[in-house]
Amino acid sequence: MLHSHAKEVLPFTITSTKLRPVVHSGSCIGKHIPVWDISEKFGDTDMLVRDNDQGSDLARCMGGAWVALMRGHGFAGAGRSLFEVVRIGVYMPYNARVYLDAMRMGEVKFLSDGETTKRSNWDPNSPEMRRAWEYWARRAGCAELLANH
């Protein structure tokens, strides 16, 4: 599980514009990205998930999705492995940034549902995924952990 306040994602949490995958690496965010608004069930709060009821409501909103936007706050993501969670954490803001840039230029062509599905069937041991993992580990200053992965 991850949580992020990535500023690139925030516009999609407070507008009716749906965040969708637009680049191949953004396919990891999935086809449908729900928006969780804590105020709908809990009224005025500090917008932080403070208890199990709020956490359960966020999880309910996520349903089977990989990510959920959190109104005016950021996003939460889940994956089957640490690699998947890191991948979402890296590519969710990247995809949002590209989408925001493209909207200024005109009509945006999204990844199709088929493209998103095919891209989500990735092999974590493929050379391109190993290179990404190595790059992220080095940037995070924990390259020494690569020998154990």
BELLIN-V507755 format. One record per backbone hydrogen bond with DSSP energy under -1.0 kcal/mol. NH is the residue of the N-H (numbers start at 1). CO is the residue of the C=O. Records with the same first field share a line. If there is no record, write none. Layout:
# BELLIN-V507755
NH: CO + CO
This chain:
# BELLIN-V507755
2: 77
4: 75
9: 6
10: 6
12: 9
13: 10
26: 23
27: 24
29: 26
30: 27
36: 69
40: 37
42: 38
43: 39
55: 51
56: 52
57: 53
58: 54
59: 55
60: 56
61: 57
62: 58
63: 59
65: 62
68: 76
69: 34
70: 74
71: 36
73: 70
74: 70
75: 4
76: 68
77: 2
78: 66
85: 81
86: 82
87: 83
88: 84
89: 85
90: 86
91: 87
92: 88
94: 90
95: 91
96: 92
97: 93
98: 94
99: 95
100: 96
101: 97
102: 98
103: 99
105: 102
106: 102
111: 21
116: 112
117: 113
118: 114
119: 115
120: 116
122: 120
126: 123
130: 126
131: 127
132: 128
133: 129
134: 130
135: 131
136: 132
137: 133
138: 134
139: 135
140: 136
141: 138
142: 137
145: 142
146: 143
148: 145
149: 146
